[in-house]
């Protein structure tokens, strides 16, 4: 009963923080509320959750208008994706890999662990400093240990969904090529993509025998192109 009460209080705190931070996000960014955009994001993300027996009831996927190439997880299973990221990527499978990584952070409770470590429980319980917490979450890098756990978990998620798990390493390679002088590629700057990181992702794939004869795409290429067009029209 004591354990249950602690877990219940932690869930209440996480939900409270999630609501406070989303309100702060809404003051900083404009959310894309078009049903056509939301439905495509859901068609990409929800099957990934289902194939991994993860309940989708608590997950909320948000697209925000921002030129930064970024995605990040917030408390209470909010995952934010920038329009800049959608416009930058040339494959829906790359976005699936990034979403798998962010879902792993949520499922492994990395978000709350990092907040408690960096801000302390008293500050979080008080509900003050929401702006500082928001800035931390939108630009943070998790510890090396937590990033590795999220990467390796994301590989498993992609394999369970029969999406090429090498998409995770490939998207990092793509960012490495373009990131040398571009300050807007925030996802990769807050999630450092070292050669060692790519190597252990590929080793995880080999260890899990992730060489399927044929992988499926998370959504059709024409649907992905439509999403980019909708986002681009929205920006204009």
C-alpha positions as CSV (number, residue, x, y, z in Angstrom):
1,X,0.0,0.0,0.0
2,X,2.9,2.4,0.8
3,X,4.5,1.7,-2.6
4,X,1.1,2.2,-4.3
5,X,0.7,5.6,-2.5
6,X,4.1,6.8,-3.5
7,X,3.5,5.8,-7.1
8,X,0.1,7.5,-7.1
9,X,1.6,10.7,-5.8
10,X,4.4,10.6,-8.4
11,X,1.8,10.2,-11.2
12,X,-0.2,13.2,-9.8
13,X,3.0,15.3,-9.8
14,X,3.9,14.2,-13.3
15,X,0.4,15.1,-14.6
16,X,0.5,18.4,-12.9
17,X,3.9,19.2,-14.3
18,X,2.8,18.1,-17.8
19,X,-0.1,20.5,-17.7
20,X,1.9,23.4,-16.4
21,X,4.6,22.9,-19.1
22,X,2.2,22.5,-21.9
23,X,0.5,25.8,-20.9
24,X,4.0,27.4,-20.9
25,X,4.7,25.8,-24.3
26,X,1.5,27.3,-25.7
27,X,2.7,30.8,-24.7
28,X,6.0,30.2,-26.5
29,X,4.9,28.4,-29.6
30,X,1.9,28.0,-31.8
31,X,0.6,24.5,-32.0
32,X,-0.6,23.0,-35.3
33,X,-4.2,22.1,-34.7
34,X,-5.2,21.0,-38.2
35,X,-6.9,17.6,-38.1
36,X,-5.2,16.6,-41.3
37,X,-1.7,17.0,-39.7
38,X,-2.8,15.4,-36.4
39,X,-4.2,12.3,-38.2
40,X,-1.0,11.7,-40.2
41,X,1.1,12.0,-37.0
42,X,-1.2,9.6,-35.2
43,X,-1.1,7.2,-38.1
44,X,2.7,7.1,-37.8
45,X,3.0,7.1,-34.0
46,X,0.1,5.1,-32.7
47,X,0.9,1.8,-34.5
48,X,4.4,2.0,-33.1
49,X,2.9,2.1,-29.6
50,X,0.5,-0.7,-30.3
51,X,3.1,-3.0,-31.8
52,X,5.1,-2.6,-28.6
53,X,2.1,-3.2,-26.3
54,X,2.3,0.4,-25.0
55,X,-1.0,2.0,-24.1
56,X,-1.7,5.0,-26.3
57,X,-4.3,6.4,-24.0
58,X,-1.9,8.7,-22.1
59,X,0.3,9.7,-25.0
60,X,-0.2,13.2,-26.6
61,X,1.6,14.1,-29.7
62,X,2.0,17.8,-30.5
63,X,3.3,19.6,-33.6
64,X,4.5,23.1,-32.9
65,X,5.5,25.8,-35.3
66,X,9.2,26.3,-35.0
67,X,12.1,26.3,-37.4
68,X,14.4,24.4,-35.1
69,X,14.9,20.7,-36.0
70,X,13.8,19.3,-32.7
71,X,11.6,16.8,-30.8
72,X,11.4,16.3,-27.1
73,X,9.5,14.5,-24.4
74,X,7.7,16.2,-21.5
75,X,6.2,14.9,-18.3
76,X,2.9,12.9,-18.5
77,X,3.9,11.4,-21.9
78,X,3.6,14.6,-24.0
79,X,5.9,14.4,-27.1
80,X,6.5,17.6,-29.1
81,X,7.6,17.6,-32.7
82,X,8.6,20.8,-34.5
83,X,7.5,21.8,-38.0
84,X,11.2,22.3,-38.7
85,X,11.9,18.6,-38.0
86,X,9.2,17.5,-40.3
87,X,10.3,19.7,-43.1
88,X,14.0,18.7,-42.7
89,X,13.5,14.9,-42.8
90,X,13.1,13.1,-46.1
91,X,11.6,9.9,-44.7
92,X,8.8,9.1,-42.3
93,X,10.9,6.2,-41.0
94,X,13.4,8.8,-39.6
95,X,10.6,10.5,-37.7
96,X,9.5,7.1,-36.4
97,X,13.0,6.5,-35.1
98,X,13.0,9.8,-33.3
99,X,9.6,9.2,-31.8
100,X,10.7,5.7,-30.7
101,X,13.6,7.3,-28.9
102,X,11.4,9.9,-27.2
103,X,8.8,7.3,-26.2
104,X,11.6,5.3,-24.7
105,X,12.5,8.3,-22.5
106,X,8.9,8.4,-21.3
107,X,8.5,4.6,-20.8
108,X,11.8,4.5,-18.8
109,X,10.8,7.5,-16.7
110,X,13.9,9.4,-17.8
111,X,12.0,12.7,-17.9
112,X,11.0,12.8,-14.3
113,X,14.3,11.3,-13.1
114,X,16.1,14.1,-14.8
115,X,13.8,16.8,-13.5
116,X,14.1,15.6,-9.9
117,X,17.9,15.3,-10.2
118,X,18.3,18.8,-11.7
119,X,15.6,20.8,-9.9
120,X,14.8,18.9,-6.7
121,X,11.5,17.6,-5.6
122,X,10.6,20.6,-3.5
123,X,10.8,23.0,-6.5
124,X,8.8,20.7,-8.7
125,X,6.1,20.2,-6.0
126,X,5.8,24.0,-5.6
127,X,4.9,24.4,-9.3
128,X,7.3,27.4,-9.6
129,X,10.1,27.8,-12.1
130,X,7.9,26.4,-14.9
131,X,9.7,28.5,-17.5
132,X,13.1,27.2,-16.4
133,X,11.9,23.6,-16.4
134,X,10.5,24.1,-19.9
135,X,13.8,25.5,-21.2
136,X,15.6,22.6,-19.7
137,X,13.3,20.0,-21.3
138,X,13.3,21.6,-24.8
139,X,17.1,21.8,-24.9
140,X,18.4,19.1,-22.6
141,X,20.7,16.2,-23.1
142,X,20.0,13.2,-20.9
143,X,22.9,11.5,-19.2
144,X,25.0,9.2,-21.3
145,X,23.6,6.2,-19.5
146,X,19.9,7.3,-20.1
147,X,20.6,8.2,-23.8
148,X,22.1,4.7,-24.4
149,X,19.1,3.1,-22.7
150,X,16.7,5.1,-24.9
151,X,18.6,4.3,-28.0
152,X,18.7,0.6,-27.4
153,X,15.0,0.6,-26.3
154,X,14.1,2.5,-29.5
155,X,15.9,-0.2,-31.6
156,X,13.6,-2.8,-30.0
157,X,10.5,-0.7,-30.6
158,X,11.3,-0.3,-34.2
159,X,12.0,-4.0,-34.7
160,X,8.8,-4.9,-33.0
161,X,7.0,-2.6,-35.4
162,X,8.9,-4.1,-38.3
163,X,10.4,-0.7,-39.2
164,X,14.1,-0.7,-40.2
165,X,15.9,0.0,-36.9
166,X,18.9,1.3,-38.8
167,X,16.7,4.4,-39.4
168,X,17.9,5.5,-35.9
169,X,21.6,5.4,-36.8
170,X,20.9,6.8,-40.3
171,X,19.0,9.8,-39.0
172,X,22.0,10.6,-36.8
173,X,24.3,10.3,-39.7
174,X,22.0,12.7,-41.7
175,X,22.1,15.2,-38.8
176,X,25.9,14.9,-38.5
177,X,26.3,15.8,-42.2
178,X,24.1,18.9,-41.9
179,X,24.8,20.0,-38.4
180,X,28.4,21.2,-38.6
181,X,27.4,24.9,-38.9
182,X,23.6,24.9,-38.4
183,X,22.5,26.0,-35.0
184,X,18.9,25.1,-35.7
185,X,19.4,21.3,-35.5
186,X,18.6,21.2,-31.8
187,X,17.6,17.6,-31.6
188,X,21.1,16.3,-32.4
189,X,22.8,19.0,-30.4
190,X,20.9,18.0,-27.3
191,X,21.3,14.3,-28.2
192,X,24.9,14.1,-29.2
193,X,25.5,11.6,-32.0
194,X,29.0,10.2,-31.5
195,X,30.6,7.4,-33.6
196,X,30.4,5.3,-30.4
197,X,26.7,5.9,-30.2
198,X,26.1,4.8,-33.8
199,X,28.3,1.7,-33.2
200,X,26.3,0.5,-30.2
201,X,23.0,1.1,-32.0
202,X,24.3,-1.1,-34.9
203,X,25.5,-3.7,-32.4
204,X,22.1,-3.8,-30.7
205,X,20.5,-4.4,-34.1
206,X,22.9,-7.3,-34.8
207,X,22.5,-8.7,-31.3
208,X,18.7,-8.7,-31.8
209,X,19.1,-10.2,-35.3
210,X,17.4,-7.1,-36.9
211,X,18.0,-8.1,-40.5
212,X,14.4,-8.7,-41.7
213,X,14.0,-9.7,-45.3
214,X,11.7,-6.8,-45.8
215,X,10.8,-3.9,-43.5
216,X,7.6,-1.9,-43.8
217,X,7.5,1.9,-43.9
218,X,5.7,3.6,-41.1
219,X,3.5,5.5,-43.5
220,X,3.5,5.7,-47.3
221,X,5.9,8.1,-48.9
222,X,3.0,10.1,-50.5
223,X,1.4,10.5,-47.1
224,X,4.7,11.8,-45.7
225,X,5.0,14.2,-48.6
226,X,1.5,15.4,-48.0
227,X,2.4,16.0,-44.3
228,X,5.4,18.1,-45.4
229,X,3.2,20.1,-47.8
230,X,0.6,20.7,-45.1
231,X,3.3,21.9,-42.7
232,X,4.9,24.1,-45.3
233,X,1.6,25.7,-46.3
234,X,1.0,26.3,-42.6
235,X,4.3,28.0,-42.2
236,X,3.5,30.3,-45.1
